[in-house]
Each structure stands twice: as structure tokens, then as C-alpha cells.
């Protein structure tokens, strides 16, 4: 005969119905009507909440759980886990759980684990999973520990998403520094992917000047991700991605021409479900690499006879200098290329004492990059004139970039300075950090408010606020000002900080900008340079652009 109490507390849930069907008399717990008060109260709490809860009792730690916990058992462990010993259900990770179980059962000490990594086999395959959980003792009327209460939540999706976004951010930053050197680009890409938990193996194929497809390098080759050469050639020829088991072959889009510049081969690791989200992630990795490869090959696409047209276009899109008091802007086109490029700046008056400073850098160079740049610059100005915050502006640009072919991976720095509040509010989409020189001396990079380049992440944009004093100098530039072959981007940033710190305290803003260009812009630069210098507070009469 069923216990009325047990029928009542298990009503209204799928696992409750399952619990009523278990032959509890054949388990160490016995029939529910004989259960001690402590167990009855804990079981009632378990079935009255939707939060994942596991109750175990007795020497075998017999399991009772609710609907929330059921999801963590996968497709193989449920429904057999109800009324089964804990060690038997989780036998593949029992050695990992045992220290926490012993702390509770032998010493009565509660435990707490955050994002604990375990390798379970709950759905027919070994699976990397992460849990945040607390084990607590359940005591009987004599104050003896008789059971264990597990309050738990699975954090696998969050942990995996964070590490994937971290790789995308690292890849974007590293390729920004290496994009002018194809060998360095390939080495950097494969080095990062070799250590990536979600990428078992990778290979990068790039077209040469003769149009032939060649292997530029591979990562994790010993772990196996070889694919037939004719399959790689087909993807490069058709521009259509293909799947082969857990391996994706993705064409790398060109800068201007629709013909792919190469193919990225990526194999997913084996301890995560192979689903659409996993495929999309690997395709996104390939798109970032493809954008960088296309950028490194852009010099092959420049045409000398377009120089006059490009000069006119550049002057129309990014006018020389700045007409806003206290702000100086400079643009330096790459030597030997067209005078139009993907770098831009803008200074927007937002009202008395408020102005926006924007510096951006599109992937690529020449007319195609300039066309994208012009659209992004216009969209940025429109968003700013709606009185949006820097983070909101970058959120809007994210959405716009996803509709504009080739705009993904664009980097943008957006700031709003308020001379009444003496603040600068800023947000960065993968752009170089600005440098702030205090009027009292010394310079530093502003590292707050940083996020991924445009079109990569759907996460909310971060924002940072910095206090300003009269005379403080804020310097924002594109990477063309500081990049050097055979140097890291960090070396260039350190050099920029040192040069800004060394500027004379009374130097005019225009003089500071010109001096930075002379001292930092490399001769024969292979990339455009955009530079904005802002002086906070009251502007001296001779401090004009």
C-alpha cells in the first residue's frame, strides 16, 4: 500500500511519478512509510522545488532526485538512477566525487565546488561537463550523518561558451598583429588552435600568387584530421563548405574577389556533442582566419590607376584634421598602396561640452575596404547623434556589420568626453587600447570596456569610465602607427605609451599629433594610420589643431 505522504509529495512531476513506481522495499531505504523524519523532510523539499536537487540516504547513498536533476543524468542513467546507489550510477567519476562524499559522510563537513570539470558517460559517450554544486550532510534524530543532500547546477554551456569566446578574442587580437605577414599569421593561428580544447586538429591552405592551393601548416596532425586533397580542392573551387564527420572544410573568403583565398580544415574535439552550435563555432573560427588571410593578401588586389579616384574618395570620407577645438586628427595612407583604406576617425559634437571620438579599422585596404569603412563611419555618426552611449553604439554597429559583407572583424574605439563632468566614457570592439597622459605626468593604457571585434560576439558590450583633469591628453590610433614586422603588438603599445609620456607638458595638441607621427609611423608603412589626440578641459589660445 502506498504511503499517502509519499503520494502527496511526489505528485505533479515526472520524476515523482517514477519514484512512486520504484519498489522501495527492495532497496536499503525500505518503504516510504518507514522512512525517518529527516529523510521525509528532505525528500519533500526535493520534490517541491524546480532547482536540481539530489537526496541520498543510507550506507549505499540510495538516490532520490527531482525533475531538475534528471536533466544531468543524460539519456542513459535515467530512469535507472532512481533508487540506485550513488557510486553505481556515477561510477565513471566516483573517484572524483569520493573526497567530497567522505567529507560529508565521515566528518559532517559541507563542500562547495564551482565549475568542477568532470568526464561523464551519461549518454553513451565520454563527455566534458562542468557543475557547480554543494554537498551537505543530512542528520537523523540522534544527530548522526545518515545522508547527503546535493544542490547542483550544470554550468557546461556557460563554461564552454566562455572558453570559445576567449579563443575568438585571442585569435582576433593575435591576427591583428600578424596580418601583414602570412607566415606569422599561419604560425599564430595554428599555435593558438593547437592548444584549443574545442579544436582537435587544424590545417590551413592558402592560394599562392599562381593560384595554386598550398598547405601553410597544421596543428594536431598526429591526432588525425587528414582529408583527401581533392576534397580540399573542391571546397576551394566551389566556395561551398563541406562536413566530413566531425571535420569541417570552410572556404576562406577573398577581400574583393569572390574566389576563396584558401581553405581552413578544422576537426572538433570528441568530448562535446557534435551539433549545429559546434559547427557554427568552427565556421566562425575559419571566418576570422579568412579575414586575416585576405587582409595579408590585399596588396595583390591594389590597382595603381585608381590612385586619383581613391585620393578624392579618401578626402570626402575622412577629411583632413578636425575642426573641433581641443581635438586633432591625422590620417596617413599606406606608402605604395592606394591612398584610400579601411582606417577612419570621426569627431562628433554632441552638445555643449560633449563630443564623441571614434577610431576604426576595417579588414582589408583599397576601394572595397573604403566602401565598408564609409558605411560604418556613417552608421557610427548616426547612432551617436541619437545620443547613445559608446557601448550602445558598438551594439548597433555589431548588428549593422552582420548585414554588411566584409565588415566582420572590424575594430572600433568609441568614446564620449564630457568636459562638464570631467569624464570619458569608452568602449572598444577589439581595437587597440587608447593611451591617457595625465597632466601631472606619466601615461597609461586604458584597458577597460574591451570586447571582441564587430560581428563576432552577441554578448553585451562592456563600457568603462575614466576621470579626466584639465590638460590630460587622450591618444587613440590604429595599429598602422605602431606595428613593426618581427615585433609583438605589445612592443608597439609600450613604445606608444613611452612616446606619449615623453611629450612636453605645454606642447600644443597639434604638435603632439605631428610628433607622434614622426617618431612612431614607420617609413614605408604597409598599413594606413589614423590618429586622434584630445586635450581635456579648457583649451589655451595657442592650442589649436
C-alpha positions in Angstrom: 0.0 0.0 0.0 1.4 3.4 -1.0 2.1 5.9 1.7 -0.3 8.9 1.4 2.5 11.2 2.4 4.7 9.9 -0.4 1.9 10.2 -3.0 1.3 13.8 -1.9 4.9 15.0 -2.1 5.7 13.3 -5.4 2.6 14.5 -7.2 2.8 16.8 -10.2 6.3 15.8 -11.6 7.7 13.2 -14.0 10.3 12.0 -11.5 7.7 12.0 -8.7 5.7 9.6 -10.8 8.8 7.5 -11.4 9.6 7.5 -7.6 6.1 6.1 -6.9 6.8 3.2 -9.2 10.1 2.1 -7.5 10.0 -1.0 -5.3 11.5 0.8 -2.3 11.1 -2.3 -0.2 13.8 -4.0 -2.2 16.2 -1.1 -1.5 18.1 -0.3 1.7 15.6 2.5 2.4 12.6 0.3 2.8 9.0 1.5 2.1 8.5 5.3 2.3 6.1 5.0 5.3 9.0 3.8 7.4 11.5 6.5 6.4 12.8 8.6 9.3 11.6 12.2 9.7 14.9 13.7 8.4 14.7 11.8 5.2 11.0 12.6 4.7 11.5 16.3 5.2 14.5 16.4 2.8 12.6 14.4 0.1 9.6 16.7 0.4 11.9 19.7 -0.1 13.4 18.0 -3.1 10.1 17.5 -4.9 8.8 20.9 -4.0 11.5 22.9 -5.9 12.3 23.1 -9.6 16.0 23.7 -8.8 18.1 20.5 -9.4 18.3 18.5 -6.1 19.6 15.0 -5.3 18.9 13.3 -2.0 20.9 10.2 -0.9 20.4 8.2 2.2 21.9 5.2 4.0 25.2 3.3 3.6 24.8 2.9 -0.1 23.7 6.5 -0.6 20.5 5.5 -2.4 19.4 8.2 -4.8 16.2 10.2 -4.9 16.0 13.2 -7.3 13.7 15.7 -8.9 13.0 16.9 -12.4 15.8 19.4 -12.4 18.4 16.8 -11.5 17.1 14.4 -14.1 18.5 16.5 -16.9 22.0 15.9 -15.6 21.7 12.1 -15.9 21.6 12.3 -19.7 19.9 9.6 -21.8 21.5 6.5 -20.3 21.4 7.0 -16.5 17.7 7.9 -16.1 15.4 6.3 -15.1 17.6 3.6 -13.6 19.2 6.0 -11.2 16.1 6.4 -9.1 16.6 4.2 -6.0 20.1 3.1 -7.1 23.4 3.6 -5.2 25.2 6.9 -5.9 28.6 5.1 -6.6 27.0 2.8 -9.1 25.2 5.5 -11.1 28.2 7.8 -11.2 30.9 5.0 -11.3 33.0 6.7 -14.0 33.5 9.8 -11.9 33.3 8.2 -8.4 37.0 8.7 -7.7 36.5 12.4 -8.4 33.4 12.6 -6.1 34.7 10.5 -3.3 36.7 13.2 -1.4 33.6 15.4 -1.2 31.4 12.5 -0.2 33.7 11.4 2.6 34.0 15.0 3.9 30.2 15.0 4.3 29.5 11.4 5.4 32.6 10.8 7.6 33.2 14.3 9.0 29.9 16.1 8.5 31.6 18.9 6.6 29.6 20.6 3.7 31.5 21.1 0.5 31.4 23.6 -2.3 32.6 23.2 -5.9 32.5 25.8 -8.7 32.6 24.9 -12.4 34.1 21.5 -11.5 35.3 19.7 -14.6 34.2 16.0 -14.9 34.3 13.5 -17.7 31.0 11.6 -17.6 29.4 8.9 -19.7 25.8 9.7 -19.3 24.6 9.5 -22.9 26.7 6.7 -24.4 30.0 8.6 -24.9 32.6 10.3 -22.8 31.6 14.0 -22.3 33.3 17.0 -20.8 30.9 18.6 -18.3 31.0 21.2 -15.6 29.0 21.5 -12.4 28.7 24.0 -9.5 27.4 22.0 -6.5 27.3 21.8 -2.8 27.1 18.6 -0.7 25.5 18.9 2.7 25.0 16.3 5.5 21.5 15.1 6.4 21.4 14.1 10.1 18.9 11.8 11.8 17.2 12.4 15.2 20.4 11.3 17.0 22.4 13.9 15.1 24.3 11.2 13.1 25.0 11.9 9.4 22.9 9.4 7.5 22.6 11.0 4.1 23.9 13.6 1.6 22.0 16.5 0.0 23.3 17.7 -3.4 22.2 21.1 -4.6 23.6 21.4 -8.1 23.5 23.3 -11.3 25.2 22.3 -14.6 27.4 25.1 -15.9 28.7 23.3 -19.0 27.2 25.5 -21.6 28.4 28.7 -19.9 32.0 27.4 -19.4 32.2 26.1 -22.9 30.8 29.4 -24.4 33.2 31.5 -22.3 36.3 29.5 -23.4 35.2 29.6 -27.0 34.7 33.3 -26.9 38.0 33.7 -25.2 39.7 31.8 -28.1 37.9 34.0 -30.7 39.1 37.1 -28.9 42.7 35.9 -28.6 42.6 34.9 -32.3 41.3 38.3 -33.3 43.9 40.1 -31.3 46.8 37.9 -32.4 45.9 38.0 -36.1 45.5 41.8 -36.0 49.2 41.9 -35.1 50.3 39.3 -37.6 48.0 40.1 -40.5 50.7 41.7 -42.8 52.9 38.6 -42.6 51.3 35.4 -44.0 53.9 33.1 -42.4 53.4 34.8 -39.0 49.6 34.7 -39.5 49.7 30.9 -40.2 52.0 30.2 -37.3 50.0 32.3 -34.9 46.7 30.7 -35.9 47.9 27.2 -35.7 49.7 27.8 -32.4 46.5 29.0 -30.8 44.4 26.2 -32.3 46.9 23.6 -31.2 46.1 24.4 -27.5 42.3 24.9 -28.0 40.1 22.4 -26.1 37.4 22.5 -28.7 39.7 22.0 -31.8 41.2 18.6 -32.1 43.2 19.4 -35.2 43.5 22.1 -37.9 45.1 22.8 -41.3 45.4 26.0 -43.3 45.5 26.0 -47.1 46.2 29.3 -48.9 46.4 30.2 -52.6 49.7 31.3 -53.9 50.4 34.1 -56.4 50.0 31.5 -59.2 46.6 30.5 -57.9 47.7 27.0 -56.7 46.5 25.9 -53.3 49.2 25.1 -50.8 49.3 23.8 -47.2 50.6 26.6 -44.9 50.7 24.5 -41.8 48.7 22.2 -39.5 48.1 21.7 -35.8 47.4 18.5 -34.0 48.2 16.5 -37.1 49.2 13.5 -35.1 45.7 13.3 -33.6 44.3 12.9 -37.1 42.3 15.3 -39.2 43.6 14.4 -42.7 41.2 14.8 -45.5 41.6 13.9 -49.2 43.3 16.6 -51.3 40.6 16.5 -53.9 38.0 17.4 -51.2 40.1 20.5 -50.2 40.4 21.5 -53.9 36.7 21.1 -54.4 35.9 23.4 -51.5 38.4 26.0 -52.7 36.9 25.8 -56.2 33.2 25.9 -55.4 33.4 28.1 -52.3 31.0 25.8 -50.5 31.8 24.5 -47.1 31.6 20.7 -46.5 31.5 18.4 -43.5 33.2 15.1 -43.1 32.2 13.6 -39.8 33.4 16.0 -37.1 35.6 17.8 -39.6 34.5 21.0 -41.4 36.2 22.4 -44.5 35.5 26.1 -44.8 36.4 28.3 -47.8 38.3 31.5 -46.8 36.6 34.5 -48.4 38.7 36.8 -50.5 39.0 40.6 -49.8 37.3 41.7 -53.1 37.1 38.7 -55.5 34.5 36.0 -54.7 37.1 33.3 -55.3 38.2 31.9 -51.9 41.8 32.7 -51.0 42.2 29.3 -49.2 40.5 26.6 -47.1 40.5 26.1 -43.3 40.1 22.5 -42.1 39.0 22.1 -38.5 38.2 19.0 -36.5 36.1 19.2 -33.4 37.2 17.5 -30.2 35.4 14.3 -29.2 34.0 15.0 -25.8 31.4 17.6 -26.7 28.1 16.9 -28.6 28.6 17.4 -32.4 25.7 19.8 -33.1 24.9 23.0 -35.1 26.4 25.2 -32.4 29.7 23.4 -32.6 29.7 23.6 -36.4 28.9 27.3 -36.3 31.7 27.9 -33.8 34.3 26.2 -36.1 32.9 28.2 -39.1 33.4 31.4 -37.1 37.0 30.5 -36.3 37.6 29.9 -40.0 35.9 33.3 -40.9 38.3 35.2 -38.6 41.3 33.4 -40.1 39.9 34.0 -43.6 39.5 37.7 -42.9 43.1 37.9 -41.8 44.4 35.9 -44.7 42.5 38.1 -47.1 44.0 41.2 -45.5 47.5 39.9 -45.8 47.0 39.3 -49.5 45.3 42.6 -50.2 48.4 44.2 -51.9 47.8 41.8 -54.8 44.4 43.5 -55.3 45.5 47.1 -55.5 45.4 48.9 -58.8 47.7 51.8 -59.5 45.4 53.6 -61.9 42.8 54.1 -59.1 45.0 56.4 -57.0 43.5 59.6 -58.2 40.0 58.3 -57.6 40.9 57.0 -54.2 42.5 60.3 -53.2 39.2 62.1 -53.9 37.2 59.4 -52.1 39.5 59.5 -49.0 39.2 63.3 -48.8 35.4 63.0 -48.9 35.1 60.2 -46.3 37.8 61.2 -43.9 38.6 64.9 -44.2 42.0 66.0 -43.0 42.3 67.2 -39.5 39.5 68.2 -37.1 37.5 71.4 -36.7 36.6 70.7 -33.1 38.6 72.7 -30.5 40.9 70.6 -28.4 40.9 67.7 -30.8 43.5 67.0 -33.5 43.1 64.2 -36.0 45.6 62.9 -38.6 45.4 60.3 -41.4 48.4 58.8 -43.1 47.8 56.4 -46.0 50.0 53.4 -46.5 53.0 54.0 -48.7 52.9 52.2 -52.1 49.2 51.5 -51.8 46.1 53.3 -52.8 45.5 56.5 -50.8 42.2 55.1 -49.6 41.9 52.5 -46.9 39.9 50.9 -44.2 41.0 53.1 -41.3 38.9 56.1 -40.2 38.3 58.6 -37.5 35.5 60.9 -36.6 34.9 63.7 -34.1 31.2 64.4 -33.4 29.8 67.4 -31.4 27.0 66.1 -29.1 26.2 69.3 -27.3 27.8 71.9 -25.1 30.9 70.3 -23.6 30.2 66.8 -25.0 31.9 65.3 -28.0 32.5 61.8 -29.4 35.8 60.4 -30.5 35.8 57.4 -32.9 38.7 55.5 -34.5 38.1 52.4 -36.6 39.9 49.9 -38.7 38.2 47.6 -41.4 39.9 44.5 -42.5 41.5 45.0 -46.0 42.6 48.0 -47.9 41.7 49.9 -51.1 38.3 50.8 -52.5 36.4 47.8 -51.2 37.6 48.4 -47.6 36.9 52.2 -48.0 33.4 51.5 -49.1 32.7 49.4 -46.0 34.5 52.0 -43.9 32.4 54.8 -45.2 29.2 52.9 -44.4 30.4 52.0 -40.9 31.5 55.6 -40.3 28.2 57.0 -41.4 26.3 54.4 -39.2 28.5 55.3 -36.2 27.8 59.0 -36.6 24.0 58.4 -36.9 24.0 56.3 -33.7 26.0 58.9 -31.8 23.6 61.7 -32.9 20.8 59.7 -31.3 22.7 60.3 -28.0 23.5 56.7 -27.5 26.3 55.6 -25.1 29.6 54.1 -26.6 28.5 50.6 -25.7 25.1 51.1 -27.3 26.8 52.5 -30.5 29.0 49.4 -30.7 26.0 47.1 -30.2 24.3 48.9 -33.1 27.4 48.5 -35.2 27.5 44.8 -34.4 24.0 44.4 -35.9 24.9 46.5 -38.9 28.2 44.7 -39.5 26.4 41.4 -39.8 24.4 42.8 -42.7 27.4 44.3 -44.5 29.6 41.7 -46.3 33.2 42.0 -45.3 32.5 44.2 -42.2 33.1 41.4 -39.7 36.2 41.7 -37.6 36.3 45.5 -38.0 37.8 47.1 -34.8 36.3 50.3 -33.4 37.0 52.5 -30.4 34.2 54.9 -29.4 34.4 57.4 -26.5 32.2 60.3 -25.3 34.1 63.0 -23.4 32.1 65.3 -21.1 34.0 68.4 -20.1 31.4 69.4 -17.5 31.5 66.0 -15.7 35.3 65.7 -16.5 34.8 62.1 -17.7 35.4 60.0 -20.7 33.1 57.0 -21.2 34.6 54.5 -23.7 34.0 51.1 -25.2 36.2 49.1 -27.6 35.4 46.4 -30.2 38.7 44.7 -30.5 40.6 48.0 -31.0 44.0 49.0 -29.6 43.6 50.5 -26.1 43.9 54.3 -26.0 46.7 55.9 -24.1 46.0 58.6 -21.4 48.7 61.1 -20.4 48.0 62.8 -17.1 48.7 66.5 -16.9 50.6 65.7 -13.7 52.9 63.3 -15.7 53.0 59.7 -16.8 51.0 57.8 -19.3 49.0 54.6 -19.2 46.8 52.4 -21.4 43.1 52.3 -20.7 42.2 48.6 -20.6 38.6 48.8 -19.5 35.5 48.4 -21.7 37.1 45.9 -24.1 35.2 43.4 -26.2 35.5 41.4 -29.5 35.7 42.9 -32.9 32.5 43.6 -34.8 30.3 40.8 -35.9 32.0 38.1 -33.7 30.1 38.0 -30.4 26.4 38.6 -29.4 27.5 39.4 -25.8 26.5 42.9 -24.4 29.3 45.4 -25.0 31.2 46.5 -21.9 31.8 50.1 -21.0 34.3 52.0 -18.8 34.5 55.5 -17.3 37.7 57.4 -16.6 38.0 60.7 -14.8 39.8 63.5 -16.6 41.7 66.6 -15.4 42.4 69.8 -17.3 45.4 69.2 -19.6 45.1 65.4 -19.7 45.8 64.0 -23.2 43.9 61.1 -24.7 45.6 59.4 -27.7 43.8 56.9 -29.9 45.2 55.3 -33.1 45.0 52.4 -35.5 47.6 49.7 -35.5 49.4 51.1 -38.5 51.1 53.7 -36.2 52.8 51.1 -34.0 53.1 47.8 -35.8 56.6 46.5 -36.9 57.5 43.3 -38.6 59.1 40.8 -36.3 57.8 42.6 -33.2 54.8 41.8 -31.0 51.9 44.2 -30.7 52.8 44.6 -27.1 56.2 46.1 -28.0 54.4 48.6 -30.2 52.0 49.6 -27.5 54.8 50.0 -25.0 56.6 52.3 -27.4 53.4 54.3 -27.9 53.0 54.8 -24.1 56.6 55.9 -23.8 56.3 58.4 -26.6 53.1 59.9 -25.2 54.6 60.1 -21.7 57.6 61.9 -23.1 55.6 64.7 -24.7 56.3 68.2 -23.1 53.7 69.3 -20.7 53.0 72.5 -22.6 53.1 71.1 -26.1 50.2 72.1 -28.4 47.8 69.3 -29.3 48.6 69.6 -33.0 52.3 69.4 -32.2 51.8 66.2 -30.1 50.0 64.6 -33.0 52.7 65.5 -35.5 55.5 64.4 -33.2 53.8 61.0 -32.7 53.5 60.5 -36.4 57.2 61.4 -37.0 58.5 59.2 -34.2 56.2 56.2 -34.5 54.9 55.9 -38.1 57.4 53.5 -39.8 58.9 54.6 -43.0 57.4 52.7 -45.9 54.4 51.7 -43.8 52.3 48.9 -45.2 49.2 50.0 -43.4 47.1 53.1 -43.0 47.4 55.2 -39.9 44.5 57.1 -38.2 45.4 59.2 -35.1 43.2 61.3 -32.8 44.6 63.4 -29.9 42.2 65.1 -27.4 43.2 67.5 -24.7 40.8 67.7 -21.8 39.5 70.9 -20.2 39.9 74.5 -21.2 41.9 75.0 -24.5 44.7 77.5 -24.5 44.5 80.2 -27.1 47.5 78.8 -29.0 46.4 75.2 -28.7 44.7 74.8 -32.0 44.7 71.9 -34.5 
